[in-house]
Amino acid sequence: MLKVFSPHLARYSFTDVGQYAAAFHQHFGGEVVQLDPGELELDVALLQLPGMVITSLKTNRSLSLEGTFHRGWTSFVLSPNRVQTEPANWCGVDVDANTLSISHPVREHYYRLPAHWHDIQIMVTDDLLRNADIASDALLDQALVPQHAHLPLSAPHARRLTRQLHELLTPAAADPIGAQCDQQITALREQLIEELARAIEVGEINRNAAGPLQSTRHSHLVMDVMASVRNQIDLPATAEQLCEDMGLNQWRVQRSFRKVLGISPYQYLLRVRLNRARSDLLRDSHSARITDIATTHGFASASEFSRHYKRFFGESPSSTLR
């Protein structure tokens, strides 16, 4: 469901990751997989300003997102979660709430969100960062590193940055009216860049005290497998076949998936197939045949497909079609 509040701000509600991936393909261009069973509630707010895109995402289920950052943009992600939850995982690095994650280069990445997670992403053009007079050197020095950076923020700084982002994501702030519209938008952007600069300064101090977060060999292996799965239409039915096709040791892949995603390679493959099948059911609801969809996504029979589908989504494929 889409609600447009202004030329700048829109809010979305999704019950299927395929719908979300289709709507936001231009922003990350990768596959999204629901990792834990149950009905999905995914709420997204999107604010588009000149040189800046802000996206707020809230999910009640654990998700895996893959994508590639666009050239000429720097990504800042803040997770202002107040409820205690397990950390997210950004390319093999466990990221707690109140951490500012920064990424710049064009590179494949993945992001695992735990259930009941909320984060806000600020995409800023490099030109806007370079033209910013306020702490622009600090911003660019941190943002243009050839790898992801994760800066732990103090609770007060995280709350202040979060509060400003929430103000930007309200309809009144996102759509100022009258002759001062452009001036108000410019002021909002400059205030946010100022707050980002302060957050980076604090985060650098905290990171230097605690030491940088590092990805592991497990994460690189998982990224390779996920990229292979993403690029295949006809997925192998078993993890053994997938590992054999890629020339990988099955037990090594098993350990890495358990470490990074918390599930086995087989469970990941099954979830990808179920998520893709659900997207097909929702997209082709008037013409879809359950038997055909089951066969397309590698299930031996419609009954096997229905059993896995109901166990994961809490409803039968025929109920989704209705």
Residue, then its C-alpha position, 0 to 999 in steps of 0.5 A: m500500500l502506498k500513501v503519497f503525502s507530498p511531492h517529496l514524501a511517500r509511505y509504503s506498507f508491504t506484506d511481501v519482500g518481492q513487492y518491496a524489492a520491486a518498488f525500491h530496486q533503483h535504490f539497492g538493486g538486489e534480492v530481499v529474503q524474509l528469513d523467519p516465518g510469519e506474516l510480514e509487516l514492512d513499513v517504509a517512508l521515502l523522502q526525496l530532496p535535491g541531492m539527498v534521499i532518506t529512507s526509514l524502514k521498520t520490519n517485524r521479521s528478519l530480512s536479508l537485503e542485497g544490493t550495490f551502492h550507486r556511484g556518486w553517492t555516500s550512504f549513512v545508516l543509523s539504527p535508532n532501536r530503543v527495544q533491546t534486540e540482536p544486532a544487525n549484520w552488515c557484510g559480516v560485521d555485527v552492528d548494534a543500535n545507535t551505530l552509524s554505518i557509512s558506505h561509499p564505493v560501488r560494491e556488492h553488499y548484504y545487510r541482515l536485519p533482525a526481527h523488530w528492527h528499525d533503521i534510517q538510511i541517508m543517501v547523499t550525493d558526493d557533490l553535496l558533501r563536497n559543497a558543504d562548508i560545515a565539517s566537509d573534510a571530516l565527512l569526506d575523509q570518513a565517507l570516502v574510505p574504500q570499505h564500510a565504516h561503523l561508528p558507535l554513537s552515544a545515546p544522546h547523539a543518536r537520539r538527536l540525529t534520530r529526532q531530526l530525521h523523524e522531523l524530516l520524515t513528517p508530512a509538514a516538514a517534507d512539503p513546506i509551502g509558500a515562497q520559502c519552500d526552496q529555502q526551507i528544504t535547503a535549511l533542512r539539508e544543511q541542518l542534517i549535514e551538520e548533525l551528521a558531521r557531529a555524529i561522525e566526530v563523536g563516532e570516530i572518538n568512540r571507535n578509536a577507543a573501542g577499535p574498528l569493527q571488522s568483517t570476517r572470512h565467513s562474511h565473504l563466503v556468504m556474500d559469494v554464495m548469496a550472489s550466486v543464488r541471486n543470479q540463478i533462476d533455476l535454483p538447486a534443490t539442495a545445499e549440497q548441489l549448490c556447493e558442488d556447482m560452486g566448488l565449495n566445501q559444504w561444511r565450511v559453507q554451513r559454518s559460515f551461514r550459521k555464523v552470519l545469517g543464523i540459518s543453514p544454506y539449505q534453509y536459506l535456499l528454501r526461503v529464497r524459493l518460498n519468497r520468490a514463489r509468494s511474489d509470483l502468487l501475488r503478482d499473477s493472482h488471476s492466472a497463477r496455477i499453484t502446480d506451475i509455481a511449485t514446479t518453477h521454484g523447484f518443489a517436487s509436488a504441489s503438496e510439498f510446496s503447500r506444506h512448506y509455504k503454509r509452515f513459513f507464511g502461516e497461510s496456504p498458497s490458495s489463500t494468498l491467491r485469494 
